Every structure is written in C-alpha cells, then in structure tokens.
Amino acid sequence: MHANWVISGIRRPGGLKALSDDIEEGGETAVFLDAAQRKAVIAAASPAAGRFFRGLELTGARTKELAATVVADFDGRTLRLAHRKGRPAKLRPRHVLLSAEAIEFFKEQSKDKLPSAPLFTEDGETPWRRHIWAREMRAAIARHNEQAKGNKRISSHATAYSFRRARISELLQIYGVDPLTVAAQTGTSIAMIEKAYLRFIPSAMQEKLAALRG
C-alpha cells in the first residue's frame, strides 16, 4: 500500500452525497449516515457499542470483520481484517492502513489486553454478535430521536453497516483516494466500487479503470 494513504485530515470543499443504491451484507438497501448522524449515533450508544461503531467508522470494516479482531491484529500502524468472499469462498485477509486518529483509537482499545483478547466486546469478554450490535444500533437511534426533531432525526432503518458505506464514500469523494486503493483497503472489488460508486469517481480515473479491462 502507498504510505501516503494515511489520511491527513484535509477535506475537499463540499459534503458527501448520499448513496441510496448501496447494498449491504443482508441484501437490504443501505441507509446513508452523514458525519453528524454517525457522531450522534455513537454518542447515544452504550460505551461498548459506541466504541464498536467508532471502529467501523474509522476503518470501513464489515461488521463481522471488526467483531472478529483481536489485539494481535493491530500492529501499531495497520489493522488486519479478514472475510470469506469469492468463489471459492476462502479466508481473505488484508491490512488496513490507519489514520493517525485511528491509530490512537486502536491503541486505546488494545491497552492492557493480551494479544488473543478481542478488540471489541459486548460485555468485556464476549465478542460482538450480529443480533446484539443490531439491537444496540436500534437503541442508539431511538435514544437520539427522542430529543431530535425534523431533519435531525435518524432513519430507524440505518444499520451498523452504514458506517462502512459512509467510509468508502468519504475515501472516494472527500479524500480523493483512488478506487484501486479503496478496494484493497476495504476488501471489496473494483467491479463493486464501479457498480456502487462510479458516478463519484473522477472521469480521468474512470478512463483508467476502463483501460484495465481493455
């Protein structure tokens, strides 16, 4: 990976455009969460769930990938993630290069833990399970919506997977990371990046992607 992939924090003018046609793991249309909404969900969540959601936001990991991480997967600069995808389905590991902010976050999650200990747990011991993080996400949204009005309210259909979609969107639209690197870092394919995000990729990069298939 290119060393300069580490995010500098410099943002381009303009905000993110919501992607309504992204499909998440369960096959449902993903609800887009902007930065303010993600911050609100994390703040309204329980401490353990908030840390898990923040980890998703900083890495763009799939929920199951991040739930499976242990302390040894963090080497001080990158986070090892793995998923079973493709044909044939096999374990496909990758190392996500982290921003300075993410490095500090994962140092905190690793502090005073054994190498084999989960980075994120429901209760201090049990790694996150799908039905539990889904319940925590619904609870956080409901808690936020009790006080929010109008466009400050968050859709009850948003899921933890929305953090991954927002991260991919940010890398492409705000930070200008090239699609090849985004695909490698998020464990997806160029074909999927093109399918879901093509209209947000600069025309010059679209030409390069087309040339790859030529």
PyMOL CGO cylinders between C-alpha atoms (Angstrom):
from pymol import cmd
from pymol.cgo import CYLINDER

trace = [
    CYLINDER, 0.00, 0.00, 0.00, 1.09, 3.56, -0.56, 0.3, 1, 1, 1, 1, 1, 1,
    CYLINDER, 1.09, 3.56, -0.56, 2.40, 5.21, 2.60, 0.3, 1, 1, 1, 1, 1, 1,
    CYLINDER, 2.40, 5.21, 2.60, 0.71, 8.46, 1.69, 0.3, 1, 1, 1, 1, 1, 1,
    CYLINDER, 0.71, 8.46, 1.69, -2.68, 6.77, 2.01, 0.3, 1, 1, 1, 1, 1, 1,
    CYLINDER, -2.68, 6.77, 2.01, -2.72, 7.83, 5.67, 0.3, 1, 1, 1, 1, 1, 1,
    CYLINDER, -2.72, 7.83, 5.67, -5.40, 10.47, 5.89, 0.3, 1, 1, 1, 1, 1, 1,
    CYLINDER, -5.40, 10.47, 5.89, -4.13, 13.98, 6.51, 0.3, 1, 1, 1, 1, 1, 1,
    CYLINDER, -4.13, 13.98, 6.51, -7.43, 15.39, 7.66, 0.3, 1, 1, 1, 1, 1, 1,
    CYLINDER, -7.43, 15.39, 7.66, -7.55, 17.92, 4.82, 0.3, 1, 1, 1, 1, 1, 1,
    CYLINDER, -7.55, 17.92, 4.82, -11.01, 17.88, 3.31, 0.3, 1, 1, 1, 1, 1, 1,
    CYLINDER, -11.01, 17.88, 3.31, -12.15, 18.98, -0.10, 0.3, 1, 1, 1, 1, 1, 1,
    CYLINDER, -12.15, 18.98, -0.10, -14.93, 21.56, -0.34, 0.3, 1, 1, 1, 1, 1, 1,
    CYLINDER, -14.93, 21.56, -0.34, -18.45, 20.23, -0.26, 0.3, 1, 1, 1, 1, 1, 1,
    CYLINDER, -18.45, 20.23, -0.26, -20.06, 17.35, 1.58, 0.3, 1, 1, 1, 1, 1, 1,
    CYLINDER, -20.06, 17.35, 1.58, -20.76, 13.75, 0.82, 0.3, 1, 1, 1, 1, 1, 1,
    CYLINDER, -20.76, 13.75, 0.82, -23.55, 12.71, -1.49, 0.3, 1, 1, 1, 1, 1, 1,
    CYLINDER, -23.55, 12.71, -1.49, -25.82, 10.05, -0.07, 0.3, 1, 1, 1, 1, 1, 1,
    CYLINDER, -25.82, 10.05, -0.07, -25.70, 6.71, -1.84, 0.3, 1, 1, 1, 1, 1, 1,
    CYLINDER, -25.70, 6.71, -1.84, -29.17, 5.19, -1.81, 0.3, 1, 1, 1, 1, 1, 1,
    CYLINDER, -29.17, 5.19, -1.81, -28.37, 2.23, -4.04, 0.3, 1, 1, 1, 1, 1, 1,
    CYLINDER, -28.37, 2.23, -4.04, -25.66, 0.59, -1.95, 0.3, 1, 1, 1, 1, 1, 1,
    CYLINDER, -25.66, 0.59, -1.95, -26.42, -2.96, -0.93, 0.3, 1, 1, 1, 1, 1, 1,
    CYLINDER, -26.42, -2.96, -0.93, -25.23, -4.28, 2.41, 0.3, 1, 1, 1, 1, 1, 1,
    CYLINDER, -25.23, -4.28, 2.41, -24.47, -7.82, 3.55, 0.3, 1, 1, 1, 1, 1, 1,
    CYLINDER, -24.47, -7.82, 3.55, -28.09, -8.71, 4.31, 0.3, 1, 1, 1, 1, 1, 1,
    CYLINDER, -28.09, -8.71, 4.31, -29.20, -7.69, 0.83, 0.3, 1, 1, 1, 1, 1, 1,
    CYLINDER, -29.20, -7.69, 0.83, -31.08, -4.62, 2.00, 0.3, 1, 1, 1, 1, 1, 1,
    CYLINDER, -31.08, -4.62, 2.00, -30.60, -1.11, 0.68, 0.3, 1, 1, 1, 1, 1, 1,
    CYLINDER, -30.60, -1.11, 0.68, -28.20, 0.71, 2.99, 0.3, 1, 1, 1, 1, 1, 1,
    CYLINDER, -28.20, 0.71, 2.99, -29.23, 3.92, 4.71, 0.3, 1, 1, 1, 1, 1, 1,
    CYLINDER, -29.23, 3.92, 4.71, -26.63, 6.64, 4.36, 0.3, 1, 1, 1, 1, 1, 1,
    CYLINDER, -26.63, 6.64, 4.36, -25.40, 8.35, 7.57, 0.3, 1, 1, 1, 1, 1, 1,
    CYLINDER, -25.40, 8.35, 7.57, -23.53, 11.63, 7.26, 0.3, 1, 1, 1, 1, 1, 1,
    CYLINDER, -23.53, 11.63, 7.26, -20.80, 12.67, 9.71, 0.3, 1, 1, 1, 1, 1, 1,
    CYLINDER, -20.80, 12.67, 9.71, -23.17, 14.43, 12.10, 0.3, 1, 1, 1, 1, 1, 1,
    CYLINDER, -23.17, 14.43, 12.10, -25.53, 11.46, 12.17, 0.3, 1, 1, 1, 1, 1, 1,
    CYLINDER, -25.53, 11.46, 12.17, -22.71, 9.00, 12.80, 0.3, 1, 1, 1, 1, 1, 1,
    CYLINDER, -22.71, 9.00, 12.80, -21.44, 11.15, 15.65, 0.3, 1, 1, 1, 1, 1, 1,
    CYLINDER, -21.44, 11.15, 15.65, -24.95, 11.30, 17.10, 0.3, 1, 1, 1, 1, 1, 1,
    CYLINDER, -24.95, 11.30, 17.10, -25.40, 7.53, 16.94, 0.3, 1, 1, 1, 1, 1, 1,
    CYLINDER, -25.40, 7.53, 16.94, -22.05, 6.92, 18.63, 0.3, 1, 1, 1, 1, 1, 1,
    CYLINDER, -22.05, 6.92, 18.63, -22.85, 9.46, 21.36, 0.3, 1, 1, 1, 1, 1, 1,
    CYLINDER, -22.85, 9.46, 21.36, -26.27, 7.91, 22.01, 0.3, 1, 1, 1, 1, 1, 1,
    CYLINDER, -26.27, 7.91, 22.01, -24.96, 4.34, 22.10, 0.3, 1, 1, 1, 1, 1, 1,
    CYLINDER, -24.96, 4.34, 22.10, -23.76, 2.47, 25.14, 0.3, 1, 1, 1, 1, 1, 1,
    CYLINDER, -23.76, 2.47, 25.14, -19.99, 2.89, 25.71, 0.3, 1, 1, 1, 1, 1, 1,
    CYLINDER, -19.99, 2.89, 25.71, -19.16, -0.58, 24.34, 0.3, 1, 1, 1, 1, 1, 1,
    CYLINDER, -19.16, -0.58, 24.34, -21.39, -0.17, 21.29, 0.3, 1, 1, 1, 1, 1, 1,
    CYLINDER, -21.39, -0.17, 21.29, -20.07, 3.35, 20.71, 0.3, 1, 1, 1, 1, 1, 1,
    CYLINDER, -20.07, 3.35, 20.71, -16.52, 2.04, 20.57, 0.3, 1, 1, 1, 1, 1, 1,
    CYLINDER, -16.52, 2.04, 20.57, -17.53, -0.68, 18.12, 0.3, 1, 1, 1, 1, 1, 1,
    CYLINDER, -17.53, -0.68, 18.12, -19.35, 1.78, 15.87, 0.3, 1, 1, 1, 1, 1, 1,
    CYLINDER, -19.35, 1.78, 15.87, -16.40, 4.18, 16.02, 0.3, 1, 1, 1, 1, 1, 1,
    CYLINDER, -16.40, 4.18, 16.02, -14.10, 1.36, 14.93, 0.3, 1, 1, 1, 1, 1, 1,
    CYLINDER, -14.10, 1.36, 14.93, -16.36, 0.72, 11.94, 0.3, 1, 1, 1, 1, 1, 1,
    CYLINDER, -16.36, 0.72, 11.94, -16.32, 4.41, 11.07, 0.3, 1, 1, 1, 1, 1, 1,
    CYLINDER, -16.32, 4.41, 11.07, -12.52, 4.65, 11.20, 0.3, 1, 1, 1, 1, 1, 1,
    CYLINDER, -12.52, 4.65, 11.20, -11.81, 1.51, 9.15, 0.3, 1, 1, 1, 1, 1, 1,
    CYLINDER, -11.81, 1.51, 9.15, -14.72, 0.88, 6.79, 0.3, 1, 1, 1, 1, 1, 1,
    CYLINDER, -14.72, 0.88, 6.79, -14.67, -2.70, 8.03, 0.3, 1, 1, 1, 1, 1, 1,
    CYLINDER, -14.67, -2.70, 8.03, -17.56, -5.09, 7.62, 0.3, 1, 1, 1, 1, 1, 1,
    CYLINDER, -17.56, -5.09, 7.62, -19.28, -5.58, 10.94, 0.3, 1, 1, 1, 1, 1, 1,
    CYLINDER, -19.28, -5.58, 10.94, -18.34, -9.27, 11.17, 0.3, 1, 1, 1, 1, 1, 1,
    CYLINDER, -18.34, -9.27, 11.17, -14.72, -8.47, 10.30, 0.3, 1, 1, 1, 1, 1, 1,
    CYLINDER, -14.72, -8.47, 10.30, -14.29, -5.95, 13.08, 0.3, 1, 1, 1, 1, 1, 1,
    CYLINDER, -14.29, -5.95, 13.08, -16.14, -8.13, 15.59, 0.3, 1, 1, 1, 1, 1, 1,
    CYLINDER, -16.14, -8.13, 15.59, -13.59, -10.89, 14.94, 0.3, 1, 1, 1, 1, 1, 1,
    CYLINDER, -13.59, -10.89, 14.94, -10.47, -8.78, 15.51, 0.3, 1, 1, 1, 1, 1, 1,
    CYLINDER, -10.47, -8.78, 15.51, -8.10, -9.42, 18.38, 0.3, 1, 1, 1, 1, 1, 1,
    CYLINDER, -8.10, -9.42, 18.38, -5.34, -7.29, 19.86, 0.3, 1, 1, 1, 1, 1, 1,
    CYLINDER, -5.34, -7.29, 19.86, -2.67, -9.08, 17.80, 0.3, 1, 1, 1, 1, 1, 1,
    CYLINDER, -2.67, -9.08, 17.80, -4.39, -7.87, 14.61, 0.3, 1, 1, 1, 1, 1, 1,
    CYLINDER, -4.39, -7.87, 14.61, -3.30, -4.31, 15.41, 0.3, 1, 1, 1, 1, 1, 1,
    CYLINDER, -3.30, -4.31, 15.41, 0.43, -3.74, 14.84, 0.3, 1, 1, 1, 1, 1, 1,
    CYLINDER, 0.43, -3.74, 14.84, 0.55, -0.06, 15.71, 0.3, 1, 1, 1, 1, 1, 1,
    CYLINDER, 0.55, -0.06, 15.71, 0.04, 1.13, 12.15, 0.3, 1, 1, 1, 1, 1, 1,
    CYLINDER, 0.04, 1.13, 12.15, -2.37, -1.25, 10.43, 0.3, 1, 1, 1, 1, 1, 1,
    CYLINDER, -2.37, -1.25, 10.43, -5.31, -3.44, 11.38, 0.3, 1, 1, 1, 1, 1, 1,
    CYLINDER, -5.31, -3.44, 11.38, -5.61, -6.95, 9.99, 0.3, 1, 1, 1, 1, 1, 1,
    CYLINDER, -5.61, -6.95, 9.99, -9.11, -7.80, 8.83, 0.3, 1, 1, 1, 1, 1, 1,
    CYLINDER, -9.11, -7.80, 8.83, -10.36, -10.92, 7.08, 0.3, 1, 1, 1, 1, 1, 1,
    CYLINDER, -10.36, -10.92, 7.08, -13.54, -12.10, 5.41, 0.3, 1, 1, 1, 1, 1, 1,
    CYLINDER, -13.54, -12.10, 5.41, -14.77, -15.09, 3.45, 0.3, 1, 1, 1, 1, 1, 1,
    CYLINDER, -14.77, -15.09, 3.45, -15.75, -13.98, -0.02, 0.3, 1, 1, 1, 1, 1, 1,
    CYLINDER, -15.75, -13.98, -0.02, -15.36, -15.00, -3.63, 0.3, 1, 1, 1, 1, 1, 1,
    CYLINDER, -15.36, -15.00, -3.63, -15.53, -18.28, -5.49, 0.3, 1, 1, 1, 1, 1, 1,
    CYLINDER, -15.53, -18.28, -5.49, -14.40, -20.49, -3.97, 0.3, 1, 1, 1, 1, 1, 1,
    CYLINDER, -14.40, -20.49, -3.97, -15.12, -18.86, -0.62, 0.3, 1, 1, 1, 1, 1, 1,
    CYLINDER, -15.12, -18.86, -0.62, -11.91, -18.66, 1.39, 0.3, 1, 1, 1, 1, 1, 1,
    CYLINDER, -11.91, -18.66, 1.39, -10.45, -16.51, 4.11, 0.3, 1, 1, 1, 1, 1, 1,
    CYLINDER, -10.45, -16.51, 4.11, -9.13, -13.32, 2.53, 0.3, 1, 1, 1, 1, 1, 1,
    CYLINDER, -9.13, -13.32, 2.53, -7.02, -11.24, 4.93, 0.3, 1, 1, 1, 1, 1, 1,
    CYLINDER, -7.02, -11.24, 4.93, -5.90, -7.65, 4.36, 0.3, 1, 1, 1, 1, 1, 1,
    CYLINDER, -5.90, -7.65, 4.36, -4.10, -4.98, 6.35, 0.3, 1, 1, 1, 1, 1, 1,
    CYLINDER, -4.10, -4.98, 6.35, -5.92, -1.66, 6.61, 0.3, 1, 1, 1, 1, 1, 1,
    CYLINDER, -5.92, -1.66, 6.61, -3.60, 1.31, 6.85, 0.3, 1, 1, 1, 1, 1, 1,
    CYLINDER, -3.60, 1.31, 6.85, -4.87, 3.55, 9.64, 0.3, 1, 1, 1, 1, 1, 1,
    CYLINDER, -4.87, 3.55, 9.64, -5.00, 7.31, 10.04, 0.3, 1, 1, 1, 1, 1, 1,
    CYLINDER, -5.00, 7.31, 10.04, -3.19, 8.92, 12.97, 0.3, 1, 1, 1, 1, 1, 1,
    CYLINDER, -3.19, 8.92, 12.97, -6.55, 9.33, 14.70, 0.3, 1, 1, 1, 1, 1, 1,
    CYLINDER, -6.55, 9.33, 14.70, -7.42, 5.68, 14.16, 0.3, 1, 1, 1, 1, 1, 1,
    CYLINDER, -7.42, 5.68, 14.16, -4.02, 4.55, 15.44, 0.3, 1, 1, 1, 1, 1, 1,
    CYLINDER, -4.02, 4.55, 15.44, -4.62, 6.34, 18.73, 0.3, 1, 1, 1, 1, 1, 1,
    CYLINDER, -4.62, 6.34, 18.73, -8.10, 4.86, 18.93, 0.3, 1, 1, 1, 1, 1, 1,
    CYLINDER, -8.10, 4.86, 18.93, -6.87, 1.30, 18.44, 0.3, 1, 1, 1, 1, 1, 1,
    CYLINDER, -6.87, 1.30, 18.44, -4.02, 1.82, 20.90, 0.3, 1, 1, 1, 1, 1, 1,
    CYLINDER, -4.02, 1.82, 20.90, -6.67, 2.63, 23.48, 0.3, 1, 1, 1, 1, 1, 1,
    CYLINDER, -6.67, 2.63, 23.48, -8.71, -0.49, 22.58, 0.3, 1, 1, 1, 1, 1, 1,
    CYLINDER, -8.71, -0.49, 22.58, -5.56, -2.64, 22.91, 0.3, 1, 1, 1, 1, 1, 1,
    CYLINDER, -5.56, -2.64, 22.91, -4.35, -1.19, 26.20, 0.3, 1, 1, 1, 1, 1, 1,
    CYLINDER, -4.35, -1.19, 26.20, -3.66, -3.74, 28.93, 0.3, 1, 1, 1, 1, 1, 1,
    CYLINDER, -3.66, -3.74, 28.93, -5.08, -6.63, 26.90, 0.3, 1, 1, 1, 1, 1, 1,
    CYLINDER, -5.08, -6.63, 26.90, -3.49, -9.94, 25.91, 0.3, 1, 1, 1, 1, 1, 1,
    CYLINDER, -3.49, -9.94, 25.91, -2.67, -10.48, 22.20, 0.3, 1, 1, 1, 1, 1, 1,
    CYLINDER, -2.67, -10.48, 22.20, -5.51, -13.01, 21.88, 0.3, 1, 1, 1, 1, 1, 1,
    CYLINDER, -5.51, -13.01, 21.88, -8.12, -10.78, 23.52, 0.3, 1, 1, 1, 1, 1, 1,
    CYLINDER, -8.12, -10.78, 23.52, -10.93, -9.35, 21.36, 0.3, 1, 1, 1, 1, 1, 1,
    CYLINDER, -10.93, -9.35, 21.36, -10.52, -5.68, 20.50, 0.3, 1, 1, 1, 1, 1, 1,
    CYLINDER, -10.52, -5.68, 20.50, -14.27, -5.10, 20.87, 0.3, 1, 1, 1, 1, 1, 1,
    CYLINDER, -14.27, -5.10, 20.87, -16.66, -6.88, 23.19, 0.3, 1, 1, 1, 1, 1, 1,
    CYLINDER, -16.66, -6.88, 23.19, -20.28, -6.66, 24.27, 0.3, 1, 1, 1, 1, 1, 1,
    CYLINDER, -20.28, -6.66, 24.27, -19.53, -7.02, 27.96, 0.3, 1, 1, 1, 1, 1, 1,
    CYLINDER, -19.53, -7.02, 27.96, -15.77, -7.09, 28.45, 0.3, 1, 1, 1, 1, 1, 1,
    CYLINDER, -15.77, -7.09, 28.45, -15.50, -10.73, 27.35, 0.3, 1, 1, 1, 1, 1, 1,
    CYLINDER, -15.50, -10.73, 27.35, -17.91, -11.71, 24.58, 0.3, 1, 1, 1, 1, 1, 1,
    CYLINDER, -17.91, -11.71, 24.58, -17.08, -10.63, 21.00, 0.3, 1, 1, 1, 1, 1, 1,
    CYLINDER, -17.08, -10.63, 21.00, -19.89, -8.74, 19.31, 0.3, 1, 1, 1, 1, 1, 1,
    CYLINDER, -19.89, -8.74, 19.31, -22.66, -10.81, 17.76, 0.3, 1, 1, 1, 1, 1, 1,
    CYLINDER, -22.66, -10.81, 17.76, -24.88, -9.64, 14.93, 0.3, 1, 1, 1, 1, 1, 1,
    CYLINDER, -24.88, -9.64, 14.93, -28.17, -9.58, 16.79, 0.3, 1, 1, 1, 1, 1, 1,
    CYLINDER, -28.17, -9.58, 16.79, -26.57, -7.67, 19.67, 0.3, 1, 1, 1, 1, 1, 1,
    CYLINDER, -26.57, -7.67, 19.67, -24.94, -4.93, 17.58, 0.3, 1, 1, 1, 1, 1, 1,
    CYLINDER, -24.94, -4.93, 17.58, -28.19, -4.62, 15.59, 0.3, 1, 1, 1, 1, 1, 1,
    CYLINDER, -28.19, -4.62, 15.59, -30.15, -4.17, 18.81, 0.3, 1, 1, 1, 1, 1, 1,
    CYLINDER, -30.15, -4.17, 18.81, -27.65, -1.62, 20.11, 0.3, 1, 1, 1, 1, 1, 1,
    CYLINDER, -27.65, -1.62, 20.11, -27.84, 0.33, 16.84, 0.3, 1, 1, 1, 1, 1, 1,
    CYLINDER, -27.84, 0.33, 16.84, -31.63, 0.48, 17.02, 0.3, 1, 1, 1, 1, 1, 1,
    CYLINDER, -31.63, 0.48, 17.02, -31.49, 1.56, 20.65, 0.3, 1, 1, 1, 1, 1, 1,
    CYLINDER, -31.49, 1.56, 20.65, -28.97, 4.33, 19.93, 0.3, 1, 1, 1, 1, 1, 1,
    CYLINDER, -28.97, 4.33, 19.93, -31.08, 5.70, 17.08, 0.3, 1, 1, 1, 1, 1, 1,
    CYLINDER, -31.08, 5.70, 17.08, -34.23, 5.59, 19.19, 0.3, 1, 1, 1, 1, 1, 1,
    CYLINDER, -34.23, 5.59, 19.19, -32.44, 7.35, 22.06, 0.3, 1, 1, 1, 1, 1, 1,
    CYLINDER, -32.44, 7.35, 22.06, -31.20, 10.08, 19.72, 0.3, 1, 1, 1, 1, 1, 1,
    CYLINDER, -31.20, 10.08, 19.72, -34.61, 10.52, 18.10, 0.3, 1, 1, 1, 1, 1, 1,
    CYLINDER, -34.61, 10.52, 18.10, -36.29, 11.08, 21.46, 0.3, 1, 1, 1, 1, 1, 1,
    CYLINDER, -36.29, 11.08, 21.46, -34.65, 14.51, 21.53, 0.3, 1, 1, 1, 1, 1, 1,
    CYLINDER, -34.65, 14.51, 21.53, -34.21, 15.21, 17.81, 0.3, 1, 1, 1, 1, 1, 1,
    CYLINDER, -34.21, 15.21, 17.81, -36.71, 16.91, 15.54, 0.3, 1, 1, 1, 1, 1, 1,
    CYLINDER, -36.71, 16.91, 15.54, -37.20, 17.30, 11.80, 0.3, 1, 1, 1, 1, 1, 1,
    CYLINDER, -37.20, 17.30, 11.80, -34.17, 16.55, 9.66, 0.3, 1, 1, 1, 1, 1, 1,
    CYLINDER, -34.17, 16.55, 9.66, -32.10, 15.94, 12.80, 0.3, 1, 1, 1, 1, 1, 1,
    CYLINDER, -32.10, 15.94, 12.80, -33.87, 12.63, 13.25, 0.3, 1, 1, 1, 1, 1, 1,
    CYLINDER, -33.87, 12.63, 13.25, -32.13, 9.47, 12.01, 0.3, 1, 1, 1, 1, 1, 1,
    CYLINDER, -32.13, 9.47, 12.01, -33.86, 6.76, 9.99, 0.3, 1, 1, 1, 1, 1, 1,
    CYLINDER, -33.86, 6.76, 9.99, -34.74, 3.71, 12.04, 0.3, 1, 1, 1, 1, 1, 1,
    CYLINDER, -34.74, 3.71, 12.04, -33.64, 1.64, 9.04, 0.3, 1, 1, 1, 1, 1, 1,
    CYLINDER, -33.64, 1.64, 9.04, -29.98, 2.63, 9.44, 0.3, 1, 1, 1, 1, 1, 1,
    CYLINDER, -29.98, 2.63, 9.44, -27.69, -0.24, 10.45, 0.3, 1, 1, 1, 1, 1, 1,
    CYLINDER, -27.69, -0.24, 10.45, -24.16, -0.66, 11.71, 0.3, 1, 1, 1, 1, 1, 1,
    CYLINDER, -24.16, -0.66, 11.71, -23.19, -1.46, 8.13, 0.3, 1, 1, 1, 1, 1, 1,
    CYLINDER, -23.19, -1.46, 8.13, -23.99, 2.16, 7.24, 0.3, 1, 1, 1, 1, 1, 1,
    CYLINDER, -23.99, 2.16, 7.24, -20.66, 3.14, 8.80, 0.3, 1, 1, 1, 1, 1, 1,
    CYLINDER, -20.66, 3.14, 8.80, -18.80, 1.09, 6.17, 0.3, 1, 1, 1, 1, 1, 1,
    CYLINDER, -18.80, 1.09, 6.17, -20.68, 2.68, 3.28, 0.3, 1, 1, 1, 1, 1, 1,
    CYLINDER, -20.68, 2.68, 3.28, -20.01, 6.16, 4.61, 0.3, 1, 1, 1, 1, 1, 1,
    CYLINDER, -20.01, 6.16, 4.61, -16.30, 5.38, 4.96, 0.3, 1, 1, 1, 1, 1, 1,
    CYLINDER, -16.30, 5.38, 4.96, -15.99, 4.20, 1.36, 0.3, 1, 1, 1, 1, 1, 1,
    CYLINDER, -15.99, 4.20, 1.36, -17.86, 7.31, 0.24, 0.3, 1, 1, 1, 1, 1, 1,
    CYLINDER, -17.86, 7.31, 0.24, -15.51, 9.56, 2.19, 0.3, 1, 1, 1, 1, 1, 1,
    CYLINDER, -15.51, 9.56, 2.19, -12.38, 7.94, 0.81, 0.3, 1, 1, 1, 1, 1, 1,
    CYLINDER, -12.38, 7.94, 0.81, -13.58, 8.42, -2.76, 0.3, 1, 1, 1, 1, 1, 1,
    CYLINDER, -13.58, 8.42, -2.76, -15.40, 11.75, -2.55, 0.3, 1, 1, 1, 1, 1, 1,
    CYLINDER, -15.40, 11.75, -2.55, -13.65, 13.76, 0.15, 0.3, 1, 1, 1, 1, 1, 1,
    CYLINDER, -13.65, 13.76, 0.15, -10.15, 12.37, 0.48, 0.3, 1, 1, 1, 1, 1, 1,
    CYLINDER, -10.15, 12.37, 0.48, -9.76, 11.53, -3.22, 0.3, 1, 1, 1, 1, 1, 1,
    CYLINDER, -9.76, 11.53, -3.22, -8.21, 8.11, -2.62, 0.3, 1, 1, 1, 1, 1, 1,
    CYLINDER, -8.21, 8.11, -2.62, -8.02, 6.17, -5.88, 0.3, 1, 1, 1, 1, 1, 1,
    CYLINDER, -8.02, 6.17, -5.88, -10.54, 3.32, -6.34, 0.3, 1, 1, 1, 1, 1, 1,
    CYLINDER, -10.54, 3.32, -6.34, -7.85, 0.62, -6.52, 0.3, 1, 1, 1, 1, 1, 1,
    CYLINDER, -7.85, 0.62, -6.52, -6.59, 1.56, -3.07, 0.3, 1, 1, 1, 1, 1, 1,
    CYLINDER, -6.59, 1.56, -3.07, -10.11, 1.92, -1.68, 0.3, 1, 1, 1, 1, 1, 1,
    CYLINDER, -10.11, 1.92, -1.68, -10.98, -1.54, -2.99, 0.3, 1, 1, 1, 1, 1, 1,
    CYLINDER, -10.98, -1.54, -2.99, -7.86, -3.06, -1.43, 0.3, 1, 1, 1, 1, 1, 1,
    CYLINDER, -7.86, -3.06, -1.43, -8.31, -1.29, 1.90, 0.3, 1, 1, 1, 1, 1, 1,
    CYLINDER, -8.31, -1.29, 1.90, -11.98, -2.14, 2.27, 0.3, 1, 1, 1, 1, 1, 1,
    CYLINDER, -11.98, -2.14, 2.27, -11.80, -5.69, 0.97, 0.3, 1, 1, 1, 1, 1, 1,
    CYLINDER, -11.80, -5.69, 0.97, -14.07, -5.23, -1.99, 0.3, 1, 1, 1, 1, 1, 1,
    CYLINDER, -14.07, -5.23, -1.99, -13.55, -5.37, -5.75, 0.3, 1, 1, 1, 1, 1, 1,
    CYLINDER, -13.55, -5.37, -5.75, -13.08, -2.74, -8.43, 0.3, 1, 1, 1, 1, 1, 1,
    CYLINDER, -13.08, -2.74, -8.43, -16.26, -4.06, -10.03, 0.3, 1, 1, 1, 1, 1, 1,
    CYLINDER, -16.26, -4.06, -10.03, -18.23, -3.38, -6.83, 0.3, 1, 1, 1, 1, 1, 1,
    CYLINDER, -18.23, -3.38, -6.83, -16.65, 0.07, -6.45, 0.3, 1, 1, 1, 1, 1, 1,
    CYLINDER, -16.65, 0.07, -6.45, -17.66, 0.88, -10.02, 0.3, 1, 1, 1, 1, 1, 1,
    CYLINDER, -17.66, 0.88, -10.02, -21.17, -0.51, -9.58, 0.3, 1, 1, 1, 1, 1, 1,
    CYLINDER, -21.17, -0.51, -9.58, -22.00, 1.41, -6.44, 0.3, 1, 1, 1, 1, 1, 1,
    CYLINDER, -22.00, 1.41, -6.44, -19.77, 4.48, -6.66, 0.3, 1, 1, 1, 1, 1, 1,
    CYLINDER, -19.77, 4.48, -6.66, -18.87, 5.05, -10.33, 0.3, 1, 1, 1, 1, 1, 1,
    CYLINDER, -18.87, 5.05, -10.33, -20.65, 8.37, -10.62, 0.3, 1, 1, 1, 1, 1, 1,
    CYLINDER, -20.65, 8.37, -10.62, -18.49, 9.77, -7.81, 0.3, 1, 1, 1, 1, 1, 1,
    CYLINDER, -18.49, 9.77, -7.81, -15.16, 8.75, -9.38, 0.3, 1, 1, 1, 1, 1, 1,
    CYLINDER, -15.16, 8.75, -9.38, -13.41, 11.47, -11.44, 0.3, 1, 1, 1, 1, 1, 1,
    CYLINDER, -13.41, 11.47, -11.44, -13.69, 10.97, -15.20, 0.3, 1, 1, 1, 1, 1, 1,
    CYLINDER, -13.69, 10.97, -15.20, -9.90, 10.59, -15.55, 0.3, 1, 1, 1, 1, 1, 1,
    CYLINDER, -9.90, 10.59, -15.55, -9.96, 7.68, -13.11, 0.3, 1, 1, 1, 1, 1, 1,
    CYLINDER, -9.96, 7.68, -13.11, -12.95, 6.15, -14.92, 0.3, 1, 1, 1, 1, 1, 1,
    CYLINDER, -12.95, 6.15, -14.92, -10.87, 6.12, -18.12, 0.3, 1, 1, 1, 1, 1, 1,
    CYLINDER, -10.87, 6.12, -18.12, -8.03, 4.36, -16.31, 0.3, 1, 1, 1, 1, 1, 1,
    CYLINDER, -8.03, 4.36, -16.31, -10.42, 1.74, -14.95, 0.3, 1, 1, 1, 1, 1, 1,
    CYLINDER, -10.42, 1.74, -14.95, -11.81, 1.18, -18.43, 0.3, 1, 1, 1, 1, 1, 1,
    CYLINDER, -11.81, 1.18, -18.43, -8.27, 0.71, -19.76, 0.3, 1, 1, 1, 1, 1, 1,
    CYLINDER, -8.27, 0.71, -19.76, -7.66, -2.02, -17.19, 0.3, 1, 1, 1, 1, 1, 1,
    CYLINDER, -7.66, -2.02, -17.19, -10.39, -4.07, -18.81, 0.3, 1, 1, 1, 1, 1, 1,
    CYLINDER, -10.39, -4.07, -18.81, -9.14, -3.43, -22.32, 0.3, 1, 1, 1, 1, 1, 1,
]
cmd.load_cgo(trace, "trace")
